[in-house]
């Protein structure tokens, strides 16, 4: 590692490791989304209880979609905040799933939903915005150096002082690493 500019020999900047920079935005979203989905579920359950029988198909479908999204958001948040290697792919899949769920809800609303119902922003009005945001985040999670430095690396421990170290990549397995704390040299294992 080059101490002067905080880069390792493999070119990853150690300052990029962690949930900082633009990664704060998906972190906030993963914290806020469960609460919004639960609020949406409460609203849907109340509306379903007050609606006519002919609209129950739409409400049951919408409730099931929101429960599914809530579960997926919780899984994604767990992977993201534990900095698991599969977190970027999970976030990408969540963004795609959210757009597909929105389209499915729009279609179900048109087919079975009550007329004159008011949702936040209206049904389908935000789909174009959601599509643009989805493509931006997919690109970010695919090409960002911060994402690579934070999630794609393997976790290792110093055999001498047991300090948890991050930043080793799969292609570094078998090479010699040096603990920044105790300066012990050790072989990097996966």
C-alpha positions as CSV (number, residue, x, y, z in Angstrom):
1,X,0.0,0.0,0.0
2,X,1.3,3.4,-0.9
3,X,0.8,5.5,2.3
4,X,1.2,8.8,0.4
5,X,-1.9,8.6,-1.6
6,X,-3.8,5.8,0.2
7,X,-3.8,3.4,-2.8
8,X,-3.0,-0.2,-2.7
9,X,-0.9,-1.9,-5.4
10,X,-4.1,-3.2,-7.1
11,X,-5.3,0.5,-7.5
12,X,-8.1,0.6,-5.1
13,X,-8.2,3.8,-3.0
14,X,-8.7,2.8,0.6
15,X,-10.5,6.2,1.3
16,X,-13.3,4.8,-0.9
17,X,-14.1,1.9,1.4
18,X,-17.3,2.5,3.4
19,X,-20.7,3.9,3.0
20,X,-19.8,7.5,2.1
21,X,-20.2,9.7,-0.8
22,X,-23.1,8.8,-3.1
23,X,-23.7,5.5,-1.2
24,X,-25.3,7.6,1.5
25,X,-28.4,8.1,-0.7
26,X,-29.2,4.4,-1.1
27,X,-28.4,3.9,2.6
28,X,-31.0,6.6,3.5
29,X,-33.5,5.0,1.1
30,X,-33.0,1.6,2.7
31,X,-33.7,3.1,6.1
32,X,-36.8,5.1,5.1
33,X,-38.3,2.6,2.6
34,X,-39.5,0.0,5.2
35,X,-41.4,2.7,7.1
36,X,-43.0,4.1,3.9
37,X,-44.0,0.6,2.8
38,X,-45.5,-0.2,6.2
39,X,-47.4,3.1,6.0
40,X,-48.6,2.1,2.5
41,X,-49.7,-1.3,3.9
42,X,-51.7,0.4,6.6
43,X,-53.4,2.7,4.1
44,X,-54.1,-0.1,1.7
45,X,-55.6,-2.3,4.5
46,X,-57.8,0.6,5.6
47,X,-58.9,1.4,2.1
48,X,-59.6,-2.3,1.4
49,X,-61.8,-2.5,4.5
50,X,-63.8,0.6,3.4
51,X,-64.0,-0.5,-0.3
52,X,-66.7,-2.3,-2.2
53,X,-66.2,-6.1,-2.8
54,X,-65.5,-5.6,-6.5
55,X,-62.3,-3.8,-5.7
56,X,-60.8,-6.3,-3.3
57,X,-58.8,-8.0,-6.0
58,X,-56.8,-4.8,-6.6
59,X,-56.3,-4.2,-2.9
60,X,-55.3,-7.8,-2.1
61,X,-52.8,-7.7,-5.0
62,X,-51.4,-4.3,-3.9
63,X,-51.0,-5.5,-0.3
64,X,-49.2,-8.7,-1.5
65,X,-46.9,-6.6,-3.7
66,X,-46.1,-4.2,-0.8
67,X,-45.4,-7.1,1.6
68,X,-43.1,-8.6,-1.0
69,X,-41.3,-5.3,-1.5
70,X,-41.0,-4.8,2.2
71,X,-39.3,-8.2,2.6
72,X,-37.0,-7.5,-0.3
73,X,-36.0,-4.1,1.1
74,X,-35.2,-5.7,4.5
75,X,-33.0,-8.3,2.8
76,X,-31.3,-5.6,0.7
77,X,-30.7,-3.4,3.7
78,X,-29.2,-6.3,5.7
79,X,-26.8,-7.1,2.8
80,X,-26.0,-3.4,2.2
81,X,-25.3,-2.4,5.8
82,X,-23.3,-5.6,6.5
83,X,-21.3,-4.8,3.3
84,X,-21.9,-8.2,1.8
85,X,-20.3,-9.0,-1.5
86,X,-23.8,-9.6,-3.1
87,X,-25.2,-6.2,-1.9
88,X,-24.7,-4.3,-5.2
89,X,-26.5,-7.0,-7.2
90,X,-29.3,-7.1,-4.6
91,X,-29.7,-3.3,-4.8
92,X,-29.9,-3.5,-8.6
93,X,-32.4,-6.3,-8.5
94,X,-34.5,-4.3,-5.9
95,X,-34.6,-1.3,-8.2
96,X,-35.7,-3.4,-11.1
97,X,-38.3,-5.2,-9.0
98,X,-39.7,-1.9,-7.7
99,X,-40.3,-0.7,-11.2
100,X,-41.9,-4.0,-12.2
101,X,-44.1,-3.9,-9.1
102,X,-45.1,-0.3,-10.0
103,X,-46.1,-1.3,-13.6
104,X,-48.0,-4.4,-12.2
105,X,-49.9,-2.1,-9.8
106,X,-50.7,0.3,-12.6
107,X,-52.1,-2.5,-14.7
108,X,-54.1,-4.0,-11.8
109,X,-55.4,-0.6,-11.0
110,X,-56.6,0.0,-14.5
111,X,-58.2,-3.5,-14.6
112,X,-59.7,-3.8,-11.1
113,X,-59.1,-0.6,-9.1
114,X,-61.6,1.9,-7.9
115,X,-62.1,5.0,-9.9
116,X,-61.3,8.3,-8.2
117,X,-58.9,6.8,-5.6
118,X,-56.1,9.2,-4.6
119,X,-52.6,7.9,-4.1
120,X,-49.5,10.0,-3.3
121,X,-48.7,11.5,-6.7
122,X,-51.3,9.4,-8.4
123,X,-51.1,6.0,-10.0
124,X,-48.3,5.8,-12.5
125,X,-47.3,9.4,-12.6
126,X,-43.9,8.7,-11.1
127,X,-43.0,5.8,-13.3
128,X,-40.8,7.8,-15.7
129,X,-38.9,9.3,-12.8
130,X,-38.5,5.9,-11.2
131,X,-37.2,4.4,-14.5
132,X,-34.6,7.2,-14.8
133,X,-33.5,6.8,-11.2
134,X,-33.3,3.0,-11.6
135,X,-31.0,3.3,-14.6
136,X,-28.8,5.8,-12.8
137,X,-28.4,3.6,-9.8
138,X,-27.8,0.5,-11.9
139,X,-25.0,2.3,-13.7
140,X,-23.6,3.6,-10.4
141,X,-23.6,0.1,-8.7
142,X,-22.0,-1.4,-11.8
143,X,-19.1,1.0,-12.4
144,X,-18.5,2.9,-9.1
145,X,-15.0,2.6,-7.5
146,X,-16.6,3.2,-4.1
147,X,-19.0,0.3,-4.6
148,X,-16.1,-1.9,-5.7
149,X,-14.0,-0.9,-2.7
150,X,-16.8,-1.3,-0.2
151,X,-18.7,-4.4,-1.3
152,X,-16.6,-6.4,-3.8
153,X,-13.7,-7.0,-1.5
154,X,-13.2,-10.0,0.7
155,X,-12.9,-9.7,4.5
156,X,-9.7,-10.9,6.2
157,X,-8.3,-10.8,9.7
158,X,-4.8,-10.2,10.8
159,X,-3.6,-13.5,12.3
160,X,-1.5,-11.7,14.9
161,X,-3.8,-8.9,16.3
162,X,-7.2,-10.1,14.9
163,X,-7.9,-6.7,13.4
164,X,-10.6,-6.9,10.7
165,X,-9.2,-5.7,7.4
166,X,-11.0,-4.9,4.2
167,X,-9.9,-4.2,0.7
168,X,-8.5,-7.5,-0.5
169,X,-10.0,-8.7,-3.8
170,X,-10.5,-12.3,-5.0
171,X,-7.5,-11.9,-7.3
172,X,-5.3,-11.1,-4.3
173,X,-5.9,-14.5,-2.6
174,X,-2.6,-16.3,-2.1
175,X,-0.6,-13.0,-2.0
176,X,1.1,-11.6,1.0
177,X,-0.7,-8.8,2.9
178,X,0.6,-6.5,5.7
179,X,-1.5,-5.5,8.7
180,X,-1.6,-1.7,9.0
181,X,-1.8,-1.9,12.8
182,X,0.9,-4.5,13.8
183,X,2.8,-4.7,10.5
184,X,2.5,-8.5,10.5
185,X,2.9,-10.1,7.0
186,X,0.4,-12.9,6.3
187,X,-1.1,-14.8,3.3
188,X,-4.5,-13.5,2.1
189,X,-7.1,-16.2,2.2
190,X,-10.7,-16.0,1.0
